[in-house]
Amino acid sequence: MLIQLRPLPGNTRGPMQTESLLRVWRQVLEPRNTRKGRKDGIHLLIGSFDGEGGLAIECADELRHVIVPELQDAYPGMEVRYRPEELRGNDSVTRSLALTLSPDVYALRTYDTFLDEPERELADPIAGLLSAVRTGRSGRMACTIRLSLTSVAPRRVRQQRRVIERLERGFRSDKWRRRYVSWACDHRRYRRVMGHLVGRWCRSVKITPVKSSHKEVEGLFACRLVVECQAPVEATQIADIRVREMAAAFGRFATEDCRFQTANVANAANRRRIRPFLLTSQEIATLWHPPVVSAESVSRISQSTFREIEPPLRLSSKKGSGGVTLLGRVKFRNQREQFGIAADDLRRHLIAVGKTGCGKSTFLQNVVIQQMQQGRGVVLIDPHGQLVDDVLDHVPKRRTNDVILFDASDRQNPVRFNPLQGPPGSDPTLVADSVLTAFKKVFGFDEATAPRLLHIFRHCLLTLVGRPDATLLSVQRLLVDAGYRKSMIAQVNNNAEREFWLSEFNRWNDRDRTQYIASLQNKLGAFTSNARLQAILCSTEKGIDLRGVLDRSQILLCHLSKGTMGHDASTLLGSLLLSSLQLAAMSRADVPEVDRPDATIVIDEFHSFLSEGNTTMADALAESRKYRTSYVLATQMLEQLDTHTLAGVLGNCGSTLCMTVGPRDAETLCELLGHDLTPQDLMQIPKYHGYLRLLVKGAAHTFSMTTLPPPRIIGRRADIIRRVSRQHFAQTKQVGQTASKSAQTVSMVNHG
């Protein structure tokens, strides 16, 4: 099994940390390689993986559990991947060279001597080796540098110590020093005889110490170095060239006294006969270590795109226990435990931010399904429709009769919804303001751009709210039908409302009145003439009871497909539902808090239903916790929200899930998430991954996670749910008949 290492971009922890790790690994290897003559060790690789240059390790499984955690502690955020060994095909050829260090008694050039001029900054010595193993993206050619480490036998250490001691005593000349080193280190057969004779001769003359850069005896590894290239048979000559290039790349580590040389062996089996050379931890760390920032100039370096952050010690993990909703799995090193959010923490709301295609819909689907399985009330507002379709197959059988499918694209069996009929006992002013706020979004107006239009519309709504036979069609009739207007004014109890109609509205002459109300008629006409909206919004029959949905723990699935019914119509329905849900939640103040059943409102692309300056969502998040109403929001971009709404949403959402986002959102969210996350980290999050700032018993913790996969479909239940919902909640008469009658009413109103 190959352990591929992918450090984070911008890594600043280089060979110094690897040197410390090697000292620990040497202690692990020594007892292992002295048992029953075993010589298996650690193989450090620099190679091309899927067209990218990177690092890898090969070792036994029992060593892997020691080496990998140590590496991840030394290099926080390093990603570890386990790759199976690739089988070589019959149509490929492998060319390799074994390198040896001669003489290994002297030290190589180490990382502290590599400097960039003129900045005098440390240059990463591994950059040249990564360039040497780089191959094309086709994957037909693979280059590898393999440095194998084992512990040093005590006998070899004693021999090395004798040579070092002899060098420290000095020689008559540098010529005799080199000759002694050549005899002692290269000519192994004559080492004892020639070393003894040279030693006796040197003691008989006056010794002049000669300065040399020999290495320390302690902390040595026995090493073997092989470079190889696997290529197609027709590219054999190219493989030979690449092998020589990789061998030449080690020339940068040579000194005046020692250098890497090619070992002349006929085949791979004879390499075992080559005596391994000795390297210190510092020398090995120079040859192999995770690349630092200065090495990133080398193209196609294998790097991690996801910084892993450690989770808190105690996370809720039992699905359904105490109302826990599972959100995903921990993504930190080898930890993959499932975790969730408790009901009390969910009441402080959750927001998921991420670009399209990053996995938000799958995340929301799992949340909705778990709420249904746990028997809670749940409202799903989906502006695309696909999420509702995916959820229908997962409705538990015991909850079939609880589902209200509000499918705005269903022409034959529409579900009614009259926004002018607020919850029982609600303030008419709040109901009127909620409807007005929804229309501001689709009108594109505010108090500064169209004050008179909104002023007239507000008074129309205040007059009609709560009337059993009033719908949005009644607004136009109220403006142009004097008899109808007179009958409505007679039922108004608010003196300010009566004053508007009797004094201000009647004081306008016909020409001014026509001019003032024409714009409002045009805007409303665009919606009241829509056949689908007429069947849904302009029916006087009893429609969706949002307060009942919350109190009876029902399931309301709102299918508001923009592609089917149009952008403006979908936005209007979603805005009206959102405003009415807030009123329904607040109306539960007449019930003790402990008696209010929990309900979860899940809104995908919630920014679509908010106008600039609209405080509906911010107010709902701030006030709904006490009413046992939890919001789970999802959006693609936070920059689509105005400043005040953004501050209200981020400030009132206790938990925040960040998936792949754009540069502006990344700057905002990295400050919220903390843990030294950078905008670059948030812009390159892989699919189904994310950083979660989770509320755990009132305290926020940020960690890395992956979302859960879509639940497996046990049985196709969508058709059953649709049929039962139509029987219980849909209109019995056809939309065409309703649309025809509504069109006649609109025509009569427009003609006075």
N, C-alpha and C positions, 0 to 999 in steps of 0.2 A: 504494500500500500504506500503510495506516494503522498506526502504531506506538503501541499503547495501553500506557500506563504504570500499573502498580499498585504503589504503595509499601506497605511493611509497616505494620500498625497500630502506633501508638505512635511513629511517626517523629519524630525530634527534629532532623533535618537539613533546614533549610528554604531560604529565599531566599538566604541568604549563599552556600551551595554552588552554587546556580544562577547567581548573579552571577559566580562564578569560572569556571563552565563557559562562560558567554556570552563571556567574554573570549577563551577558546580558540576557540570557534566563529566569532568574528568574523575571526580569522586564517585560518580555513578558507574563509570565504565570499569574502574579498577577492580572492584570485587566481582563484577560480572565476568570479566575476561580471564580471571584467575581460577574460575571454577571449571574443573575437568578440561582445561586447555581450550576453552571456548574463545574465539577471536572475533565474534561478530561485534560490530561497533555502530558508529553513527556515520551516515553518508550525507555530506553537504553538497547540494547540487545547485548549479547555475545553468539554466537551460531555457529553451523556447517552449512555451506552453500555449497552444492555440494561436501561434503567431506573435506572442508577447514574451519578452524576456523577463524572467523572474527567478525566484528562489524556491527551493524545495528541500525536504529532508526525507531520508529513508532510514528506518530503524525498526527494531523489534517492538511489538505491541506493548510490552511491559516498560520499555523505555519511553514510548510515545506519551504515556500518561504522566511522565515526569517532565519531558522536554517541552511539550506544547504549552502547559500552563506557565512554565517559567518564561517562555518566549512572549506569551501574551501579557504577562506582568511587566516584562521589560519594555515591550513595545505596545502600549495601550492602543486598542482599536484595530490591531492586526487581525485580518481575516484568515482563517485556516480552512482549507478545502482538502478533502481526501479524494485522491484520484487513483483509479485502478491502473495497474501496470499495462502499458500499451503493448499489444502483440505485434511483432514484426512480420510483415507479409513476405511471401516468397519473392515478390518483385522488388524488394528493397535490398540495399547493401549497406553495411556499416563499416566505416573507416575510423580508426582510433589510434591514439598515441599515448604512451605512458611517459610521464615526466617525473624526473627525480631531482632533488636539490643537492648540489655538489659545490663545496662540502657543506654539510648541514650543521657543522659546529659553529658557523658564523650566522649572524642574524640577517634576515631579509630587511628590505626597506619597509617600514611600518607606516600606519596611517597618519601618524603625527608629523611626518615629513612631506606629506602631499599638500601643497599650497597653491592657490590660484594667484597669479600675478596680474595686475599690481595691487589687488585688494588685500593680498596676504590672508585670504580666508581659506579654511580647510576645504580641499577638493576631495570628492569621494573617490577613493581608489578603485571601487568596484564598477565605476561607470564604463571603463574600457572593456571589462569582461562581459558586461551586459551587451555592449555593442557587438562584441565578437560572436555571441551566440544568437544574435537576432536573425530571424529567418522571415520568409514571406508568410502571408496570411493563408495560403493554400493548405498548409499543414503537411505537405509532401516531404519536406525536409525538416529534420530536428537535430539541433546541436546541443550538446550537454557537456558541462565541466563537472566532474565528480571528484570530490575530495573526501576520502575515507579516513576516519579517525578511529584508532584503537588506543588502549592504554599501552604504556611502554614497559617492557619487561625489566625487572630489577637489574639483570645483568647488563642490559643496554645502558641503563642509567649510570652504572658504575664505570663502564667504558667511556661514556661521554664525560663523566667527571674527571677521569684521569687525563683525558685529552685537554680539558679546560685548565686543569691545574698545571699541566706542562706548558700550555700557552702563556699562563700568567707568570711563569718564572722567566720567560723570555728566551731569545735566541741570539746568537752572535750576529746574525743578519736576517733580513727579511727573506732572503733566498732559502735559508735553512728552515725558517718558519713554514713557508709554503711547502717545502719538500716534506717536512714532518707531517703536516696536515694531510698531504696527498697520500702518504704512506699509511697514516693512522686511520683515515676515513674512507679512502677509496680501495686500497689494496688490502682487503680484509684477510687474505690468506697469510700475509707477511706482517700483519699488524704487531703481533707480540715480538717477533724477532727484530724487525727493523726499528720498531719503536724503542726497544730496549737498547739497541746499538746506538741509535741517534741520541738517546738520553744519556748514555755513558759518554759519548763524544762531547756532548754539550757541557757536561759537568766538568770536563777536563780543560776547558778554556774559559776565558773571561766572558760572562754573559752580559749582553746589552739588551734590556727589555725593548720589545718592539710593540707599538700600540696596535691593538686589533679589536674588532667589534664582535667578539664571540657572544653567544646567547647564554642565558642563565640555564642551569641544569634543572632547577625545580619547575614543575608544572608543564612537563613536555607531553606531547602526543606523538604516537607513531602514525605517520600519514602516507597515503598513496594518492597520486594525482593522475587522472586519466581524462583526456579530452576525446570526444567521439562525435561523429556525424552520421546520421542515418538518412539515406537519400534513395531515390529510385535508381534502378540499375543503369539507366541511360545517363544519369548524372554522377557517375562514379568519379570522374575527374574533378568535378566541382566539390564533391565530398572530400577528396584529398586536399584540395586547396583550402577548404574551410577548416580542416583539422590543423593544418600548418598555421593558419591565421590565428586560431585559438591558442595554439602553443606559443606563438610569438607575442600574444597579448600579455604573457607573464613576464616579458622583458622589463616592464615598468617597475617590477619589484626587485630587480637585481641590484646588487651592490658590487663594490670593487672586489670583495672576497668570495662571494657566492652568487650563483644564478641557477635557474632551472635549465635542465638539459633533457634532451630526448633519450629515453632508454631504448636501446636496440634490442627488441624482443620480436620473435617471429609471430607469436599469436597471443591471444588473451590468457591462455593457460600458463604461459611462461611468466606472466607478470607477477604471479604469486611468488616467484623465486627472487624477484628484485627486493633487496632489503629496503623496508620503509624508511623514509627520512624523518627527522625529528623537527617539530615546530612548536613554538610556544603559543600560549593563548592569544597574545597580542598579534603574532604573525598570522594565525588562522583568522582572527577577527578582521585583519586587513584584507585577506583574500575573500572572505565570505561574511556578509552582514547585510541587513536590510538597507536598501539605498536611502540616502538622505536627500535633502532638497537639491543640493548641487548636482546630483545624478539624474534629476528629472529632465535634463536637457536631452537625454537619450530617448529617442522615440520608442513608443510601444513597450513601456515598462509595465509589467503586471502589478496593478495596484488595486486596493480595495476601494469601493465606492460607497461604503456604508460603515460609519463609525459606530461601534457597539458600545452601549452605555449600560453599566451594571444596574439591575433593578433593586428595589428595596427588599429587605429581608422577608417581610410578611405581606403577601399579596393574597387577596381573595381568589380562591381557585375552584371551589365546589359549585358547579352549576346548580342553580335553583336553591342553594342553601342560604337562607336568610335573604332571599331576593337577589342573589348574585347573578349578574349578566356577564357571561364570558365575552371577552373582547379580542383575545388573540393568544399568541404564545410569546414567551420571553425570547429575545434574540441576543444572547450574550454568551460567547464562547460555546461551551457544550450544554448550556442551559436551554431547554425547550419546553418548560412547564407552561401549561395553560394558566391564564389569570383572568380575573373579571373585576367588575365594579359593584360594590354593594348598593342597595336601593337608596340608602340615605345619601351616599355620594353622588348617585345618578341624579338625585333631585336638584343638585347644583349644576346639572346640565353638562353636555359634552358637545364639542364641535370638531368636525373632521375637515381638514383642508388639504386639497390635492388636485393636481391636474387630471383631466379626463384620461381614463385607462389605467390609473394607478391602483385601483382596487377599492374605491370608496363604496361602490354599490354592493359589492360582496360583503363589506363590513356592515353596512346598513341592513342588508338582508338577514344576516345572522342575528343582529340586535332585535329586529322585528319578530323573527321566528321564535326567539327565546321568550319575548314578552307574551306571545300567544300561548306558548307551551306552559308558562307559569301562571296563566289565568288572569293576566293584567289587561287593563284597557290600553289600547294602542291606536294611534292615528298616524297613518302614513300618507304624506302628500308628495306625489311623484310627478314632476313636470314632463317626464319622458314616457312613462307607462311600462317600461320593461321591468322595473323593480317590482311593481304590483303584480305583473304576470308571473314573475319568479316566486313571489311569496304565496300565491294562491294554492300551489301544489303542496304547501307545507302546513296548511291550516289543520290543527288537530280535529279529529272527528267529533270530539265532545264539544267543540266550539263552532261547529258549522252554522248554527242558528244565530251566533253572535256577530257574524260578518255582515257589514254594510259595504257593498261594492259601489262606490260612487264613480262610475265610469262615464266621463263626460263625452266620450266618443260613441256611446251606445245610443243610436237614434231611435230604436224601437222601444226601449225600456229605460228611460232616464229616471234618475233619482232626484227628487225635488229638494231645493234648498232656497229658502227665502231669507236673505240676510236682514230684512227689516223686522223679522220676528225674533227678537232677542230672547235670552233666557227669562223665565218667569221672575218678575220682581226686579229686573235690571233697569238701570237708569236710561231713559230714552236718549239723553244727550250722549252717553257713551256709545250706544248703538249707532246713532247717526254719525258720530265722529269716526267710528270704525269703518263704516261704509264709505264715508268721504275719503278716508285715508287710502282705502283700496283703489278708489277711482283716481286719486292723485297720481298713483303709479302709472296707470294706463293712459291718463290724460297728458301726463308730462307737465303738469302745472303745479304751481305753489302759490302761496298767498301774495308773493311779490309780483308774479307775472300775470295772474288772472284773479285779482281779488273779488271783482263783482260776480264772476261766474261761480266761484266757490261760495260766496256769500249767499247767492240765491239757492244754490244746490243744498247748502247746509239747512236753510230754513224749510226747504221742501222735505228733506229727510226728517227733520224734527217734527213736522206736521204729520207725516205718514207712519212713523215708527209706532209699532204696537197696534195698529189698526188691523183687524183680522182679514180684511179684504184688500189690503194695500200690498203692492209689489213695485218693482222698479218701473214697470210700465205706468204706474200711477203718477210718477213724477211729471211726465210729459202732459198727462191729462190735467194735473193740478195747475200747470202753467198756462194752458190754453182754454180750458173748459171752465167758464165762470160759475156755472151752476154747481159743478163738482167741487170747485174751490170753495164756494160758499158753504157747502155742506160739511167740508172738512174743517173749515175755520170755526164752525159752530161747535165742533167737538174739542177744540184746542183749549186747554186750561191755562197754559202759560201766557201771561200777559205780554211778554216780549214777542212771542210768536204772533199773537193776534195783532200787535202793533205793527209788525212788519207787513202783514198782508193788508190790513185795513188802512194804514197810513202810507207807508213807503211804497209798496207794490201798486196800490190803487192810484197813487199820486202821479205815477208815470203815465204819459200819454201813450196812445196805441203805438205810435211810431217808435218811441224810445223803448217801450216794453218789448216790442217785437225784436228790436235790435239787441237788447240785453239778453233775452232768452234764446236767441237763435243759435248762439255758439253752444249753449248747454244742450239744446235739442239735437244739434248735429252730433255732438260727442256721444250723447246717450243713444241716439238712433243707430249708431254703428254697432251697438251691442244688443239693444232691444229688438233689432231686426234680424239678429242671428238666430236661426231656427233652433240650434242646440241650446243656446243660452235662454231663449224664450221658454223652452220646455223645462229648464232647470230652475231659473231665477224668477220667472213670471207666472208661477202657479200659486193659486190661493189655497191649495190643499196642503195639509200638514206634511212637512218635509223632514229633513234630518234634524234630530234633536241632539245637538252637540252636548248639552248638559247631561242628557241621558246616556250618551256614549261614555262620558267620563264617570258618571255615578254607577252605571250598570256594568262597567268593565267590558264594553263592547269593542269590536274591531272595525275601524273605519279605514278603508283603503281607497284613496282618492287617485284615480287614474286621469291625469290632466295632460295628455299627450299634446305637445305643441305641434307636432307634425300632423296630427289628425284634425285638431280644432283651431289651429292658428295660435300665434304667439300671444297676441293681445288678449284673446278670450281665455287662454290658459292662465295668463298672468292675473287677469281679473278674478277668476274663480279661486285661484290660490291665495290671492291677497284677501278676498272676502272670507275665506275659510280661516285664514290665519288670524284675522282680526276677531272673528266670531268665536274662535277657540279661546282666545284670551278672555273675552267677556264671560264665556261659559265657565272657565276655570275660576275667575274672580267671583262669580255668583255662588260658588260653593262656600262662601263665607258664612252662610246660614246653617252650616253643618259643622259640628265639632271636628277639629283637625284629626283626631284619632279615628273618626268614623269615615273619613274621606278615603276611598280606595285610590291606590296609585294608578296613574295613567301616564303613558309615554307618548310624546308627539315627535315623530321622526319626519324631518323635512329635507328632502334632497334639493340642492340648488336653491337654498332659501333666499339668496340675494335677489332672485328673480321676482320676489314678491314684496320687496321693500323699495320705497321711493326715497329720494334724497331728503334728508331731514325727518324721515319717518322714524319715530321712536317706539313703534309698536313692538318690535322684537326685543329691543333693549328693556322696555318696560315689562314685557312678559317674562324675560329671564330673571329680572330683579324681583318680581312679585310672586311668581308661580310656585316657588318651593313650598311656601306655607300652605298652598292649596293642593299639595301632593301631585303636582304635574311636572314631569321631567321632559326636557327638550333635548333631542339629539339632532344636531344640525350638520349639514354638509354643504360645502361650496368649493368651487374651483379656484377662485381668486378672492382674497380679502380686499384687494384694491377696488373691487366693484362696490364696496360699501363706503358711505361717506364717513368722515372723521368721527362724528358723534356716535353713529351706529356701530362703527368698528370698536371704539373704546368701550361702548356698552356691552357688546357681544363678548369681547375678549376679557373684559373685567368681570362679567357675571358667569361665564362658563368655567366651572371649576376644573374640568378636564379638557385637554386639547390634544388632538391627534394630528400630527403633521406628516403628510406623505409628500410626494414630489411636488414642489411648488416653483413658482417663477422667482426672479431676482428680487422684486420689490417685497413680495410676501416673505421671502427668506430673511430679509433684513428685519422685518417686524417680528417674525416668529423665533429667530435665533435668540433674541433678547428675552423673550418669554420663556423659552425652553431652558436656557442656561447651559451648564456643563461644557462651556467653551465651544459649543457648536458654532460653525461658521455658515454664512450664506451658501458657500459652495457645498457643504455637507447636505443641506436641505434641498439643493437643486439637483442632486444626483442620487436620490434615494431609489433603490430598485423597486420594481413592482411588488405589491403586497407587503412591503416593508414600511416602517414608519418610526417616528419618535413620538412617544406619548407622555404627556404631562398629566399624570393620573392622580386624582384625589383619593387618598387612602386614609379614612377616618379623620377627614378634615385637613390633612397635610398633603401637599403636592410633591410628587416625585417624578422625575423625568428618566426614562430609560428607553432602550431600543426594543422593538417588537415586530412580529409578523402577524398578519391577519389570519383568521381561520378560513379554511376552504369552504366553498358552498356546501351546505348539508346535502346528503344524498336523498334523492326523491324516492320515497317508499311506494307511493301510489299517485297516479294522476287524479287530482281532486279539483282542479280548476273549474271544470265544467259543472261539477256538482255545486260548488260554492256559488258560481254565477247564477245557476238556476234557483237555488234557495234564496239568494239575496234578492233576485227579481220578484219572487213570489211575496216576500215580506215587505220590501221597501220601495220597489219601483212603481211607476205609474202604470195603470192598466190600459189607458187609452193610448192611441198611437201619437207619435210625435207630429206626424203630418197634420192630424186634426187639430192638435194644440197650436201648432205653428200657424195654421190657417186662421183660427180664431184670434190669435194674438196679432196677426198681421192686419186683420180687419179692425181690431181695436186701435192699433197704431195709426191706421189710415183715418179713422174717425177722429182721433185726437188731433192729428196734424191739420185736418180740415175744419176744426172747430166744431 
